[in-house]
Amino acid sequence: MKFIFTLILIFVLVPPLLRLVIRLFLSNQVSKAQRQVHEQQRAAQRHEGRINVDRTPPRKDDFKGGDYVDYEEVKD
């Protein structure tokens, strides 16, 4: 009798508690994701329209043109 009572008690109490724990966990994860997206949007708004160049590549002024490539025209 004691076993049956314990079994019924487990079947009655565990599913609602499990739903509560899952709901709390998921709401916590969703709020973290929303915070991260909000921070990313705020950071993107601060830097919008700004261009930051740390260094420019060295210029080569001795460029005399490219190599000539001989080709044949193919007619279909």
C-alpha positions in Angstrom: 0.0 0.0 0.0 2.8 2.4 0.9 4.5 1.7 -2.5 1.3 2.4 -4.5 0.8 5.7 -2.5 4.4 6.7 -3.2 4.1 5.9 -6.9 0.9 7.9 -7.2 2.5 10.8 -5.4 5.4 10.7 -7.8 3.1 10.7 -10.8 1.1 13.6 -9.5 4.0 15.8 -8.3 6.8 15.3 -10.8 5.2 16.5 -14.1 4.2 19.9 -12.8 7.5 20.4 -11.1 9.3 19.4 -14.2 7.3 21.8 -16.3 8.1 24.6 -13.8 11.8 23.9 -13.9 11.8 23.7 -17.7 9.8 26.9 -18.0 12.2 28.8 -15.7 15.2 27.5 -17.5 13.9 28.4 -20.9 12.8 31.9 -19.8 16.3 32.5 -18.4 17.9 31.4 -21.6 15.5 33.6 -23.7 16.2 36.7 -21.6 20.0 36.1 -21.9 19.7 35.9 -25.7 17.5 39.0 -25.8 20.1 40.9 -23.7 22.9 39.8 -26.1 21.0 40.9 -29.2 20.2 44.2 -27.5 23.9 44.8 -26.7 24.9 43.9 -30.2 22.4 46.3 -31.7 23.5 49.1 -29.4 27.2 48.5 -30.3 26.3 48.5 -34.0 24.5 51.8 -33.7 27.5 53.4 -32.0 29.8 52.5 -34.9 27.4 53.1 -37.7 28.9 55.4 -40.4 32.4 55.4 -39.0 35.4 54.1 -40.9 38.6 53.3 -39.1 41.7 52.5 -41.2 44.6 51.3 -39.1 47.2 51.2 -41.9 47.3 51.5 -45.6 49.3 49.2 -47.8 52.5 50.5 -49.3 52.1 52.0 -52.8 54.1 50.6 -55.7 54.8 53.5 -58.1 57.0 51.4 -60.4 54.1 49.6 -62.1 54.8 49.5 -65.9 51.8 47.6 -67.1 50.7 44.0 -67.2 52.0 41.0 -69.2 50.7 40.5 -72.7 48.7 37.3 -73.0 48.5 35.9 -76.5 45.1 34.3 -77.3 43.3 32.7 -80.2 39.7 33.6 -80.9 37.6 30.5 -81.0 34.6 30.4 -83.4 31.7 28.1 -82.7 
